[in-house]
């Protein structure tokens, strides 16, 4: 069986009408929210094939977001590790500094079509919050962003940006005070306001139709990258990789390559190690469970309650993963691997020093695996989704790692 040929009609077949990717996905909702999600699904199905909607979104991407973003060859970085060439899809150059605006502008346009007045969301690293605040300002809507107190302190520059864009940043003070609790709070708020608002989930997860919607809006990453790489080199990359938290940038990168003879790697945060509470590597250590209205792999205890998670990257510290990732793992189409805090931070500083690019810590996990891949392969190429830039992280990085002196980066330049 040709595993690539099996994905020729993938986007037409997955998810099914109930929002399932194989045995993962669905919509497990309080009865009072079922009409709201049905309304969102019906609206999306009505406009996703509308020439008017598609053309308006294309105009926004070109004139406001600055798309297409380029593919860039890391010539100096590649030479450090041999003859395997590292390329970057530069989502850090997308307006607001990350891939998140790709689905936020789509969700904002959908909300406008539905006649909604407010956008509600959670955020971890703050990039989704900034992107949604930007979309709200663009479309003239109110915006409430729920963010854990730990992440508010860690991602202060993005908090200021959200407020400058007119959003209400609402601190979440319960539990671990990070991304999972922010999602809880945003769901609770939406339960009270769904008549007038839409909940714009920040990744390819949550109840149907959001995993599908976010995937579709993010697929512009891989569509562009595939065409650009072919134009630059005349061939397909040997491998494609992206970081995986909830899974939006990675699915946007992966899905256009599923039917191609390309190896695909999703890179999860191993954090400090394999102990409970030291990582957020759901694919490596999770089991099937339910969280936030959908079924997927989940880091959970024997009672099905989410376990504490950790990552140096605020955008990756979530105890679950989008249901489509769970399906792609079980289908053996995507390889899920890990990068630790230390590996990600070394990659962060290597890209700074050798290419003049400051990446987001989230993206640095994908870059860390690309460097490992380059060390292990004597030839070929790997294309990395550089999902965001590191402006938001520099205060935290400097306070904890200085300017990278501890990594002795010159050891590679021999």
Secondary structure, DSSP 8 states (H G I E B T S, - for coil): --TTGGGTTHHHHSS-TTSEETTEE-----HHHHHHHHHHHHHHHHHTT-HHHHHHHHHHIIIII--S--EEE-HHHHHHH-S-EEEEEEGGGSTTSBTTHHHHHHHHHHHHHHT--EEEEEESSSHHHHHHHHHHHHHT-EEEEEEEHHHHHHTHHHHHHHHHTT-EEEEE-STTSSHHHHHHHHHHHHHHHTTTEEE--SSS-SSTTHHHHHHHHHTHHHHHHHHHHHHHHSS--SEEEEE-SSSHHHHHHHGGGTTSS-EEEEEEEEET-SSTTS---HHHH-EEEEETTEEEEE-B-TTS-B-----SSTTT--SB--HHHHHHHHTT-SEEEEEEHHHHHHHHHHHHHHHS--B-HHHHHHHHHHHHHHHH-SS-EEEEEE-BBSGGGHHHHHHHHTTSGGG-GGGG--
